[in-house]
């Protein structure tokens, strides 16, 4: 039974990681992370350092420091150029990674994907003047299609346009062949001319036909029937806990569960975070509890399985010298949320002794974090600090300065330690056994 379960999980994880589309999505979001973090810290600085809003906890509200507010446009513009362009960034990055899986390295690929995506976007928006008059503004791209709200359309467009382009190029039937005397870069541009044109036109035609038939844009349809339901499941506690549990089950079999499932979970959690970040920047109520910073704050602090609690339990209660040596070596890694030394050193992988605490600690951490955030003890995630930011500091930064969130991380680490302790004590009887 155990072998069948292991084979099934390994097979599932292997197929997911080998899938060119999932892999391209995962790699695209990984490449986009510096932009997300940059935008997040611009938001943090704008509010915690530069804001002069009355009653706001900000450096600029300290007497004599109000001059800092003049720097706000720098960070506001940088935030707009990052967080409001996420869909464009992911469209480009996914297309580059996907094209590589087809053996295509044409530099025009991301431009084809981007042109296809923009062909689906509305190029006008409406605004209300001070007199109440509704004005239509033409030749613009609304931020609602280029920010996190447009992620799903950008992902799908990037995949289908790149797939079509690569298949047409690899087929070779539409290639325009020029004399050898023509420079190679010019010849290559003409050889991919028809594949590029047909790819963009195919996506544009599909968007036109979809709206004619359904009366909805592709953006509206995907947001209503795909993005909103998925976000509702993933940002609700039961659905999120199921995701956390499954990710850690994969870890138990030596599979990086977080990375394996990131192509599915990250776009949804990022969209949730983007809503929080926009609300925080506008001084509005923060809408979502579960988003990308939530995981690093409450269910992966010190690493998957919250193994920082295991390190503490070993140092306090273990009589096994091998465990103690591994735990000592793992402390620096655990501080920066890296747990591979514990996972493969103890090991936790394929070790039934520690399966229960390893699986339950993140679930309890996420539950505690959710409940305390729900009642207002913790602030909600509005900044995406790097995942290697040490606990306590990470929670303080991720929530824009919530002390309650930092205290909650300490509480979760204590609960994790208590959870691991009985199993560490039981492992003492295995001294000398393998």
C-alpha positions as semicolon CSV with decimal commas, in nm:
position;residue;x (nm);y (nm);z (nm)
1;X;0,000;0,000;0,000
2;X;0,282;0,237;0,095
3;X;0,471;0,157;-0,226
4;X;0,161;0,220;-0,438
5;X;0,101;0,555;-0,266
6;X;0,464;0,655;-0,314
7;X;0,464;0,547;-0,678
8;X;0,143;0,740;-0,738
9;X;0,275;1,062;-0,581
10;X;0,608;1,034;-0,760
11;X;0,430;0,973;-1,089
12;X;0,197;1,271;-1,034
13;X;0,480;1,504;-0,931
14;X;0,698;1,383;-1,217
15;X;0,427;1,451;-1,475
16;X;0,355;1,792;-1,326
17;X;0,720;1,894;-1,329
18;X;0,781;1,750;-1,676
19;X;0,476;1,921;-1,825
20;X;0,613;2,197;-2,047
21;X;0,324;2,432;-1,976
22;X;0,333;2,397;-1,596
23;X;0,711;2,421;-1,599
24;X;0,701;2,738;-1,810
25;X;0,445;2,898;-1,578
26;X;0,648;2,807;-1,269
27;X;0,973;2,937;-1,420
28;X;0,803;3,252;-1,544
29;X;0,674;3,343;-1,200
30;X;1,013;3,264;-1,049
31;X;1,177;3,508;-1,292
32;X;0,911;3,770;-1,212
33;X;0,980;3,758;-0,836
34;X;1,235;4,046;-0,829
35;X;0,976;4,274;-0,990
36;X;0,709;4,170;-0,739
37;X;0,942;4,227;-0,445
38;X;1,052;4,564;-0,582
39;X;0,691;4,678;-0,618
40;X;0,609;4,553;-0,270
41;X;0,888;4,747;-0,105
42;X;0,793;5,060;-0,298
43;X;0,448;5,027;-0,140
44;X;0,601;4,974;0,203
45;X;0,829;5,277;0,175
46;X;0,547;5,497;0,042
47;X;0,332;5,418;0,344
48;X;0,575;5,357;0,630
49;X;0,840;5,615;0,541
50;X;0,690;5,883;0,317
51;X;0,321;5,909;0,407
52;X;0,195;6,223;0,585
53;X;-0,162;6,099;0,631
54;X;-0,285;6,203;0,977
55;X;-0,259;5,926;1,236
56;X;-0,049;5,706;1,006
57;X;0,258;5,527;1,146
58;X;0,519;5,684;0,921
59;X;0,865;5,840;0,947
60;X;0,734;6,145;0,759
61;X;0,485;6,209;1,041
62;X;0,772;6,260;1,289
63;X;0,814;6,636;1,351
64;X;1,068;6,777;1,110
65;X;1,054;6,481;0,870
66;X;0,756;6,584;0,654
67;X;0,997;6,678;0,375
68;X;1,026;6,306;0,295
69;X;0,681;6,321;0,139
70;X;0,820;6,498;-0,169
71;X;0,991;6,169;-0,263
72;X;0,659;5,984;-0,286
73;X;0,622;6,015;-0,668
74;X;0,947;5,820;-0,715
75;X;0,815;5,514;-0,534
76;X;0,460;5,552;-0,663
77;X;0,586;5,550;-1,022
78;X;0,815;5,252;-0,956
79;X;0,526;5,065;-0,795
80;X;0,305;5,134;-1,097
81;X;0,578;5,017;-1,334
82;X;0,606;4,686;-1,147
83;X;0,279;4,581;-0,984
84;X;0,056;4,722;-1,258
85;X;0,253;4,548;-1,534
86;X;0,256;4,194;-1,391
87;X;0,042;4,050;-1,671
88;X;0,274;4,191;-1,937
89;X;0,579;4,059;-1,755
90;X;0,441;3,707;-1,711
91;X;0,321;3,696;-2,072
92;X;0,675;3,766;-2,193
93;X;0,850;3,532;-1,950
94;X;0,624;3,231;-2,000
95;X;0,659;3,261;-2,377
96;X;1,039;3,260;-2,351
97;X;1,047;2,949;-2,135
98;X;0,783;2,768;-2,339
99;X;0,956;2,841;-2,669
100;X;1,275;2,685;-2,531
101;X;1,090;2,358;-2,470
102;X;1,010;2,353;-2,843
103;X;1,375;2,420;-2,929
104;X;1,291;2,771;-3,052
105;X;1,518;3,062;-2,955
106;X;1,381;3,335;-3,181
107;X;1,393;3,667;-3,003
108;X;1,061;3,767;-3,156
109;X;0,871;3,500;-2,956
110;X;0,793;3,719;-2,651
111;X;0,691;4,004;-2,882
112;X;0,447;3,773;-3,059
113;X;0,303;3,668;-2,725
114;X;0,278;4,028;-2,604
115;X;0,117;4,146;-2,929
116;X;-0,134;3,860;-2,903
117;X;-0,216;3,954;-2,545
118;X;-0,262;4,323;-2,626
119;X;-0,488;4,229;-2,918
120;X;-0,732;4,095;-2,657
121;X;-0,715;4,405;-2,436
122;X;-0,959;4,692;-2,440
123;X;-0,788;5,005;-2,571
124;X;-1,023;5,252;-2,409
125;X;-1,160;5,319;-2,063
126;X;-1,407;5,549;-1,898
127;X;-1,353;5,813;-1,632
128;X;-1,588;6,039;-1,442
129;X;-1,510;6,411;-1,439
130;X;-1,555;6,642;-1,140
131;X;-1,890;6,746;-1,286
132;X;-2,013;6,387;-1,301
133;X;-1,973;6,355;-1,676
134;X;-1,857;6,012;-1,800
135;X;-1,565;6,053;-2,039
136;X;-1,428;5,785;-2,270
137;X;-1,050;5,784;-2,300
138;X;-0,919;5,613;-2,612
139;X;-0,581;5,459;-2,702
140;X;-0,495;5,348;-2,349
141;X;-0,449;5,013;-2,175
142;X;-0,649;5,000;-1,850
143;X;-0,443;4,880;-1,555
144;X;-0,713;4,618;-1,489
145;X;-0,582;4,418;-1,785
146;X;-0,212;4,467;-1,722
147;X;-0,199;4,413;-1,345
148;X;-0,271;4,091;-1,152
149;X;-0,633;4,089;-1,272
150;X;-0,506;4,010;-1,620
151;X;-0,270;3,730;-1,514
152;X;-0,485;3,438;-1,626
153;X;-0,552;3,583;-1,972
154;X;-0,182;3,668;-2,006
155;X;-0,082;3,313;-1,909
156;X;-0,325;3,147;-2,150
157;X;-0,248;3,387;-2,435
158;X;0,125;3,341;-2,388
159;X;0,090;2,962;-2,396
160;X;-0,136;2,937;-2,700
161;X;0,034;3,205;-2,911
162;X;0,381;3,062;-2,839
163;X;0,268;2,706;-2,902
164;X;0,112;2,803;-3,235
165;X;0,414;3,010;-3,339
166;X;0,662;2,733;-3,258
167;X;0,461;2,465;-3,435
168;X;0,430;2,679;-3,747
169;X;0,802;2,760;-3,743
170;X;0,907;2,402;-3,677
171;X;0,676;2,281;-3,953
172;X;0,877;2,486;-4,201
173;X;0,594;2,518;-4,454
174;X;0,549;2,892;-4,408
175;X;0,915;2,985;-4,421
176;X;1,022;3,258;-4,663
177;X;1,364;3,166;-4,799
178;X;1,589;3,451;-4,911
179;X;1,920;3,433;-5,102
180;X;2,230;3,347;-4,900
181;X;2,365;3,693;-4,969
182;X;2,101;3,839;-4,735
183;X;2,231;3,891;-4,376
184;X;2,128;3,605;-4,150
185;X;1,933;3,822;-3,906
186;X;1,729;3,973;-4,188
187;X;1,669;3,632;-4,342
188;X;1,552;3,492;-4,010
189;X;1,308;3,779;-3,963
190;X;1,144;3,696;-4,294
191;X;1,147;3,321;-4,230
192;X;0,927;3,367;-3,921
193;X;0,711;3,643;-4,069
194;X;0,407;3,430;-4,153
195;X;0,415;3,224;-3,828
196;X;0,431;3,546;-3,627
197;X;0,151;3,714;-3,821
198;X;-0,077;3,409;-3,812
199;X;-0,020;3,360;-3,438
200;X;-0,119;3,717;-3,352
201;X;-0,413;3,716;-3,592
202;X;-0,541;3,381;-3,463
203;X;-0,551;3,507;-3,102
204;X;-0,706;3,838;-3,208
205;X;-0,971;3,658;-3,416
206;X;-1,052;3,427;-3,128
207;X;-1,102;3,725;-2,896
208;X;-1,328;3,893;-3,151
209;X;-1,535;3,579;-3,209
210;X;-1,563;3,508;-2,837
211;X;-1,707;3,852;-2,769
212;X;-1,945;3,831;-3,065
213;X;-2,082;3,496;-2,947
214;X;-2,090;3,546;-2,569
215;X;-2,121;3,922;-2,535
216;X;-1,830;3,912;-2,287
217;X;-1,463;3,989;-2,328
218;X;-1,221;3,707;-2,260
219;X;-1,101;3,900;-1,955
220;X;-1,451;3,919;-1,808
221;X;-1,526;3,554;-1,882
222;X;-1,204;3,418;-1,730
223;X;-1,236;3,641;-1,425
224;X;-1,597;3,535;-1,368
225;X;-1,580;3,164;-1,444
226;X;-1,219;3,070;-1,371
227;X;-1,018;3,319;-1,169
228;X;-1,285;3,417;-0,915
229;X;-1,388;3,056;-0,829
230;X;-1,026;2,938;-0,801
231;X;-0,935;3,239;-0,591
232;X;-1,238;3,174;-0,370
233;X;-1,122;2,818;-0,304
234;X;-0,753;2,892;-0,255
235;X;-0,808;3,198;-0,036
236;X;-1,061;3,021;0,184
237;X;-0,918;2,832;0,483
238;X;-1,037;2,478;0,390
239;X;-0,907;2,495;0,034
240;X;-0,581;2,652;0,142
241;X;-0,523;2,389;0,411
242;X;-0,580;2,114;0,153
243;X;-0,312;2,273;-0,065
244;X;-0,071;2,302;0,233
245;X;-0,129;1,940;0,332
246;X;-0,072;1,808;-0,021
247;X;0,246;2,016;-0,065
248;X;0,388;1,867;0,255
249;X;0,287;1,514;0,159
250;X;0,500;1,559;-0,151
251;X;0,785;1,681;0,070
252;X;0,757;1,359;0,273
253;X;0,848;1,169;-0,042
254;X;1,144;1,392;-0,124
255;X;0,957;1,608;-0,375
256;X;0,973;1,988;-0,341
257;X;0,599;2,029;-0,286
258;X;0,600;2,409;-0,284
259;X;0,780;2,431;-0,618
260;X;0,583;2,145;-0,772
261;X;0,247;2,308;-0,701
262;X;0,360;2,668;-0,751
263;X;0,235;2,681;-1,112
264;X;-0,117;2,611;-0,981
265;X;-0,118;2,808;-0,654
266;X;0,107;3,108;-0,713
267;X;-0,099;3,291;-0,980
268;X;-0,408;3,272;-0,757
269;X;-0,229;3,386;-0,442
270;X;-0,048;3,661;-0,632
271;X;-0,377;3,801;-0,762
272;X;-0,504;3,804;-0,403
273;X;-0,189;3,980;-0,287
274;X;-0,212;4,241;-0,564
275;X;-0,560;4,336;-0,441
276;X;-0,421;4,381;-0,090
277;X;-0,125;4,582;-0,212
278;X;-0,346;4,816;-0,415
279;X;-0,583;4,868;-0,121
280;X;-0,290;4,938;0,113
281;X;-0,147;5,195;-0,128
282;X;-0,487;5,365;-0,148
283;X;-0,537;5,358;0,232
284;X;-0,841;5,133;0,193
285;X;-0,940;4,822;0,396
286;X;-0,725;4,520;0,306
287;X;-0,958;4,258;0,149
288;X;-0,773;3,924;0,165
289;X;-0,621;3,721;0,447
290;X;-0,463;3,445;0,238
291;X;-0,219;3,565;-0,028
292;X;0,145;3,508;-0,120
293;X;0,297;3,655;0,202
294;X;0,060;3,447;0,417
295;X;0,243;3,123;0,334
296;X;0,589;3,252;0,425
297;X;0,453;3,407;0,743
298;X;0,253;3,119;0,886
299;X;0,303;2,781;0,721
300;X;0,656;2,782;0,581
301;X;0,843;2,991;0,838
302;X;1,184;2,827;0,896
303;X;1,100;2,605;0,595
304;X;0,836;2,352;0,491
305;X;0,700;2,163;0,789
306;X;0,805;2,456;1,015
307;X;1,115;2,252;1,097
308;X;1,246;2,535;1,315
309;X;1,025;2,383;1,584
310;X;1,196;2,049;1,527
311;X;1,539;2,208;1,565
312;X;1,438;2,362;1,899
313;X;1,285;2,033;2,018
314;X;1,603;1,844;1,928
315;X;1,827;2,091;2,108
316;X;1,608;2,071;2,420
317;X;1,508;1,706;2,438
318;X;1,707;1,485;2,200
319;X;1,971;1,247;2,339
320;X;2,082;1,144;1,993
321;X;2,415;1,299;1,903
322;X;2,352;1,260;1,529
323;X;2,026;1,456;1,555
324;X;2,190;1,726;1,765
325;X;2,476;1,769;1,520
326;X;2,240;1,798;1,224
327;X;2,019;2,043;1,414
328;X;2,317;2,263;1,503
329;X;2,427;2,272;1,141
330;X;2,070;2,350;1,031
331;X;2,019;2,653;1,258
332;X;2,169;2,911;1,015
333;X;1,964;2,765;0,728
334;X;1,646;2,757;0,936
335;X;1,683;3,125;1,025
336;X;1,657;3,199;0,653
337;X;1,369;2,952;0,596
338;X;1,578;2,679;0,432
339;X;1,501;2,334;0,566
340;X;1,672;2,089;0,330
341;X;1,946;2,005;0,587
342;X;1,673;1,886;0,825
343;X;1,452;1,728;0,560
344;X;1,728;1,515;0,412
345;X;1,969;1,509;0,707
346;X;1,756;1,366;0,988
347;X;1,592;1,256;0,749
348;X;1,226;1,354;0,750
349;X;1,179;1,222;0,397
350;X;1,027;0,871;0,404
351;X;1,054;0,869;0,784
352;X;0,718;0,771;0,940
353;X;0,845;0,878;1,283
354;X;0,813;1,246;1,190
355;X;0,535;1,235;0,930
356;X;0,262;1,348;1,172
357;X;0,429;1,665;1,305
358;X;0,574;1,754;0,965
359;X;0,227;1,742;0,808
360;X;0,033;1,898;1,097
361;X;0,267;2,185;1,192
362;X;0,202;2,388;0,871
363;X;-0,171;2,319;0,892
364;X;-0,183;2,442;1,252
365;X;0,038;2,738;1,161
366;X;-0,189;2,844;0,877
367;X;-0,498;2,796;1,093
368;X;-0,359;3,001;1,381
369;X;-0,242;3,273;1,143
370;X;-0,580;3,284;0,971
371;X;-0,783;3,302;1,293
372;X;-0,565;3,570;1,454
373;X;-0,572;3,774;1,134
374;X;-0,949;3,733;1,110
375;X;-1,001;3,874;1,460
376;X;-0,767;4,165;1,388
377;X;-0,469;4,065;1,602
378;X;-0,246;4,040;1,293
379;X;-0,221;4,272;0,998
380;X;-0,288;4,133;0,651
381;X;-0,019;4,071;0,392
382;X;0,058;4,383;0,188
383;X;0,429;4,338;0,111
384;X;0,612;4,045;-0,049
385;X;0,938;4,033;0,144
386;X;1,196;3,784;0,006
387;X;1,115;3,432;0,126
388;X;1,457;3,410;0,293
389;X;1,375;3,699;0,529
390;X;1,407;3,566;0,888
391;X;1,090;3,504;1,089
392;X;0,954;3,790;1,301
393;X;1,123;4,042;1,070
394;X;0,938;3,885;0,775
395;X;0,597;3,909;0,942
396;X;0,660;4,270;1,045
397;X;0,758;4,367;0,690
398;X;0,495;4,158;0,510
399;X;0,213;4,322;0,704
400;X;0,342;4,676;0,681
401;X;0,448;4,687;1,047
402;X;0,207;4,462;1,238
403;X;0,356;4,364;1,575
404;X;0,074;4,114;1,617
405;X;0,191;3,925;1,308
406;X;0,544;3,903;1,447
407;X;0,410;3,774;1,780
408;X;0,199;3,520;1,593
409;X;0,508;3,381;1,423
410;X;0,666;3,327;1,765
411;X;0,347;3,155;1,881
412;X;0,341;2,927;1,577
413;X;0,707;2,837;1,625
414;X;0,629;2,748;1,989
415;X;0,332;2,533;1,884
416;X;0,552;2,361;1,626
417;X;0,812;2,288;1,893
418;X;0,547;2,134;2,120
419;X;0,417;1,927;1,830
420;X;0,760;1,786;1,743
421;X;0,869;1,727;2,104
422;X;0,691;1,392;2,175
423;X;0,830;1,248;1,852
424;X;1,182;1,368;1,930
425;X;1,161;1,209;2,273
426;X;1,029;0,886;2,120
427;X;1,320;0,889;1,874
428;X;1,563;0,878;2,168
429;X;1,489;0,507;2,201
430;X;1,621;0,457;1,848
431;X;1,974;0,564;1,944
432;X;2,218;0,346;1,758
433;X;1,945;0,195;1,541
434;X;1,903;0,249;1,167
